[in-house]
Amino acid sequence: MPFDIRTALHYDKEKFLRYLEGMRGYSLLTVRSYDNALTQMIRLSEIVDEEGILTINLTPLRLHIAPLKAKSIAAKLSAIRSFITYLRTTKTVQLYGDSAIKIPQTLPKPIPHDHIMRAIEQANGEEKLMIFLIYSMGLRIAELSHLNVADVGNQWCRVRGKGGKERDIPMLPQVYTLFQTMREDHGTYVFESGGKRCSESHLRYRLSRAFSRVGLAVTPHQLRHSYATELLNHGARIADVSELLGHKSMASTQIYTKLGNSLKMDQYQHAHPLCQKK
């Protein structure tokens, strides 16, 4: 097979990645994962271009990545399908070997509220604000990194999520007060270093360091899980939580509704008429 077909696909891949970052607002980490998946696809797949029809068979790739966890395989296939959709705007593409793989649905592991408050007590100013913003608004780490000073208000905060989609999230008074005490140190972004926006990896490191002081290993996504779980466990509507999280569909929020057995029993005993005292 001529080498120039794969070269052309690499060129298309670079344009696609720029589109994801510049037009769709994907985080640098996500773009890198797409890059890795697509580079593997171009290198390992069977690719034929005949009579203007580009045929891509993923079978060799699937055999190569078979030892990976199901979730990792599914993520690679999702990136490839997105790239193929992009290619089909200008080319005729046939894709084979992209059958879906079932992945086990795992429950999030939220951090107990008192553990989070202990970490906040030990954190310095910026770390404290970082934890409060994620825990009180359910932000993704990319959203925290791109949070603008101008978008933080005393009642609402405007957040730009995946694909540039905007949403307004309530701002707690104590969080806004903490933000105000640090505002003079900021430029365009809430978290800056050397006049530049703090990267996601830098914020992840600082968050990890703040929780390590109280003996905990915590990720930003666990704090987001904690935010959603606390809201749902205390009676918030799933439709509202889905909107606050910036989910495209409530199906993505359903995983948070699997409450603990003790809470389920407590709600059952309060709700069912046969459990009511005469």
C-alpha positions as CSV (number, residue, x, y, z in Angstrom):
1,M,0.0,0.0,0.0
2,P,1.4,3.5,-0.8
3,F,2.8,5.3,2.2
4,D,1.2,8.6,1.2
5,I,-2.3,7.4,2.3
6,R,-1.1,7.1,5.9
7,T,0.8,10.4,5.6
8,A,-2.4,12.1,4.4
9,L,-4.3,10.6,7.3
10,H,-1.7,12.0,9.7
11,Y,-2.2,15.4,8.1
12,D,-6.0,15.1,8.6
13,K,-5.5,13.9,12.1
14,E,-3.5,17.1,13.0
15,K,-6.3,19.3,11.5
16,F,-8.9,17.3,13.5
17,L,-6.9,17.8,16.8
18,R,-6.7,21.5,16.2
19,Y,-10.4,21.5,15.6
20,L,-11.1,19.7,18.9
21,E,-8.9,22.1,20.9
22,G,-9.7,25.4,19.1
23,M,-13.4,25.0,18.1
24,R,-14.7,22.3,20.4
25,G,-12.8,23.5,23.5
26,Y,-11.4,20.0,24.4
27,S,-8.8,20.0,27.2
28,L,-5.2,19.4,26.3
29,L,-5.3,16.0,28.1
30,T,-8.3,14.9,26.0
31,V,-6.6,16.0,22.8
32,R,-3.5,14.0,23.7
33,S,-5.6,10.9,24.3
34,Y,-7.2,11.3,20.9
35,D,-3.8,11.9,19.3
36,N,-2.5,8.6,20.8
37,A,-5.5,6.6,19.7
38,L,-5.5,8.0,16.2
39,T,-1.8,7.6,15.7
40,Q,-2.2,3.9,16.7
41,M,-5.1,3.5,14.3
42,I,-3.1,5.0,11.4
43,R,-0.1,2.8,12.1
44,L,-1.8,-0.5,12.8
45,S,-5.0,-0.6,10.8
46,E,-5.5,-1.9,7.3
47,I,-6.0,1.1,5.1
48,V,-6.9,1.0,1.4
49,D,-7.9,3.9,-0.9
50,E,-9.6,2.7,-4.1
51,E,-11.6,4.7,-6.6
52,G,-12.0,7.6,-4.1
53,I,-13.3,5.3,-1.3
54,L,-11.1,5.1,1.9
55,T,-11.5,1.8,3.6
56,I,-10.2,1.4,7.2
57,N,-10.2,-2.0,8.9
58,L,-9.4,-1.8,12.6
59,T,-9.0,-5.6,13.1
60,P,-5.2,-5.5,13.4
61,L,-5.5,-2.6,15.9
62,R,-8.1,-4.4,17.9
63,L,-5.8,-7.4,18.2
64,H,-3.0,-5.2,19.4
65,I,-5.0,-3.4,22.1
66,A,-7.0,-6.5,23.2
67,P,-5.0,-6.8,26.5
68,L,-6.1,-3.3,27.6
69,K,-9.0,-2.7,30.0
70,A,-12.4,-2.5,28.4
71,K,-12.7,1.1,29.3
72,S,-9.4,2.0,27.6
73,I,-10.4,0.1,24.4
74,A,-13.8,1.9,24.4
75,A,-12.2,5.3,24.7
76,K,-9.9,4.6,21.8
77,L,-12.8,3.4,19.6
78,S,-14.8,6.5,20.6
79,A,-11.9,8.8,19.5
80,I,-11.6,6.9,16.2
81,R,-15.3,7.1,15.4
82,S,-15.2,10.9,16.0
83,F,-12.3,11.2,13.6
84,I,-14.1,9.1,11.0
85,T,-17.2,11.4,11.3
86,Y,-14.9,14.4,10.8
87,L,-13.3,12.7,7.7
88,R,-16.7,12.0,6.2
89,T,-17.4,15.7,5.8
90,T,-14.9,15.7,2.9
91,K,-14.3,12.0,2.0
92,T,-16.1,8.7,1.5
93,V,-14.9,6.4,4.3
94,Q,-15.8,2.9,5.2
95,L,-14.9,1.7,8.7
96,Y,-14.7,-2.0,9.7
97,G,-13.9,-3.6,13.0
98,D,-15.3,-0.8,15.2
99,S,-17.9,-2.9,17.0
100,A,-18.7,-1.6,20.5
101,I,-17.2,-3.2,23.6
102,K,-19.2,-3.5,26.8
103,I,-17.6,-1.8,29.8
104,P,-18.6,-2.4,33.4
105,Q,-20.3,0.6,35.0
106,T,-18.5,1.6,38.1
107,L,-19.9,3.7,40.9
108,P,-18.1,6.9,41.7
109,K,-16.2,7.1,44.9
110,P,-17.2,10.3,46.6
111,I,-15.1,11.8,49.5
112,P,-17.0,12.2,52.8
113,H,-17.9,15.8,53.5
114,D,-15.9,15.9,56.8
115,H,-12.8,14.7,55.1
116,I,-13.1,17.5,52.5
117,M,-13.5,20.1,55.3
118,R,-10.4,18.7,57.1
119,A,-8.4,19.2,53.9
120,I,-9.7,22.8,53.5
121,E,-8.7,23.6,57.1
122,Q,-5.1,22.6,56.3
123,A,-5.0,24.2,52.8
124,N,-3.4,27.5,51.9
125,G,-5.4,30.3,50.3
126,E,-5.4,29.2,46.6
127,E,-5.7,25.5,47.5
128,K,-8.6,26.3,49.7
129,L,-10.3,28.3,46.9
130,M,-9.6,25.4,44.4
131,I,-11.2,22.8,46.6
132,F,-14.2,25.0,47.4
133,L,-14.8,25.8,43.7
134,I,-14.8,22.2,42.6
135,Y,-16.8,20.9,45.6
136,S,-19.4,23.6,45.6
137,M,-19.9,23.8,41.8
138,G,-18.9,20.3,40.5
139,L,-16.3,21.7,38.1
140,R,-14.2,19.6,35.8
141,I,-10.5,20.3,36.2
142,A,-10.4,21.8,32.7
143,E,-13.2,24.1,33.6
144,L,-11.3,25.2,36.7
145,S,-8.2,25.9,34.7
146,H,-10.1,28.1,32.2
147,L,-12.3,29.9,34.8
148,N,-12.2,33.6,34.1
149,V,-12.2,36.2,36.9
150,A,-14.9,38.2,34.9
151,D,-17.2,35.2,35.0
152,V,-17.3,34.9,38.8
153,G,-20.2,36.8,40.4
154,N,-21.5,37.1,43.9
155,Q,-24.5,34.9,43.2
156,W,-23.7,33.0,40.0
157,C,-20.6,31.8,38.2
158,R,-20.5,31.3,34.4
159,V,-18.6,28.1,33.4
160,R,-17.5,27.1,29.9
161,G,-17.7,23.3,29.7
162,K,-17.1,20.7,27.0
163,G,-17.5,21.9,23.5
164,G,-17.7,25.5,24.7
165,K,-21.1,25.0,26.2
166,E,-21.9,27.5,28.9
167,R,-23.8,27.0,32.1
168,D,-24.5,29.2,35.2
169,I,-23.8,27.6,38.6
170,P,-24.8,29.2,42.0
171,M,-21.9,30.8,43.9
172,L,-21.9,30.3,47.7
173,P,-21.3,33.5,49.7
174,Q,-18.4,32.0,51.6
175,V,-16.7,30.9,48.4
176,Y,-17.2,34.3,46.8
177,T,-15.8,36.0,49.9
178,L,-12.7,33.8,49.7
179,F,-12.4,34.6,46.0
180,Q,-12.7,38.4,46.7
181,T,-9.8,38.3,49.2
182,M,-7.6,36.9,46.5
183,R,-8.9,38.8,43.5
184,E,-6.1,41.5,43.5
185,D,-3.6,38.7,42.7
186,H,-5.4,37.6,39.5
187,G,-5.3,38.7,35.9
188,T,-7.7,37.1,33.4
189,Y,-7.9,33.7,34.9
190,V,-8.8,32.8,38.5
191,F,-5.7,30.6,38.8
192,E,-2.5,32.1,37.1
193,S,1.2,31.6,37.5
194,G,3.7,34.0,35.9
195,G,0.9,35.8,34.1
196,K,-0.3,32.6,32.4
197,R,-3.2,30.3,33.1
198,C,-2.4,27.4,35.4
199,S,-2.5,24.1,33.5
200,E,-4.7,21.2,34.5
201,S,-1.7,19.1,35.6
202,H,-0.5,22.0,37.8
203,L,-3.9,22.3,39.5
204,R,-4.2,18.5,39.9
205,Y,-0.8,18.5,41.6
206,R,-1.8,21.2,44.0
207,L,-5.1,19.6,44.8
208,S,-3.3,16.3,45.5
209,R,-0.8,18.0,47.7
210,A,-3.6,19.7,49.7
211,F,-5.3,16.4,50.5
212,S,-2.1,14.5,51.1
213,R,-1.6,16.8,54.2
214,V,-4.5,15.0,55.8
215,G,-3.5,11.6,54.6
216,L,-5.9,11.3,51.6
217,A,-5.3,10.6,47.9
218,V,-8.0,12.5,46.1
219,T,-8.6,13.4,42.4
220,P,-10.5,16.5,41.1
221,H,-13.1,14.1,39.6
222,Q,-13.7,12.6,43.0
223,L,-14.6,16.0,44.3
224,R,-17.0,16.4,41.3
225,H,-18.5,13.1,42.3
226,S,-18.9,14.2,45.8
227,Y,-20.7,17.4,44.7
228,A,-23.2,15.4,42.6
229,T,-23.7,12.7,45.3
230,E,-24.3,15.2,48.1
231,L,-26.9,17.1,46.0
232,L,-28.8,14.0,45.0
233,N,-28.6,12.4,48.5
234,H,-30.2,15.5,50.0
235,G,-33.1,15.7,47.6
236,A,-32.0,17.7,44.5
237,R,-33.7,16.8,41.3
238,I,-31.6,14.7,38.9
239,A,-32.6,17.0,36.0
240,D,-31.2,20.0,37.9
241,V,-28.0,18.2,38.9
242,S,-27.5,17.0,35.3
243,E,-27.7,20.7,34.2
244,L,-25.3,21.9,36.9
245,L,-22.8,19.2,36.0
246,G,-23.0,20.1,32.3
247,H,-24.0,16.6,31.2
248,K,-25.4,16.3,27.7
249,S,-27.9,13.7,28.9
250,M,-29.4,12.7,32.2
251,A,-28.2,9.2,31.5
252,S,-24.7,10.4,32.5
253,T,-26.0,11.5,35.8
254,Q,-27.9,8.3,36.5
255,I,-24.8,6.7,38.0
256,Y,-24.9,9.1,41.0
257,T,-28.4,8.0,41.9
258,K,-27.3,4.6,43.3
259,L,-27.5,5.6,47.0
260,G,-26.1,3.7,49.9
261,N,-28.3,0.9,51.4
262,S,-28.8,2.8,54.7
263,L,-30.1,5.9,52.9
264,K,-32.4,3.7,50.7
265,M,-33.8,2.0,53.8
266,D,-34.3,5.4,55.6
267,Q,-36.2,6.8,52.6
268,Y,-38.3,3.7,52.2
269,Q,-39.4,3.7,55.9
270,H,-40.3,7.4,55.6
271,A,-42.1,7.0,52.3
272,H,-44.1,3.8,52.3
273,P,-47.5,3.9,53.9
274,L,-47.1,0.5,55.5
275,C,-44.1,1.8,57.4
276,Q,-46.0,4.7,59.0
277,K,-46.9,4.4,62.6
278,K,-50.6,4.2,63.4
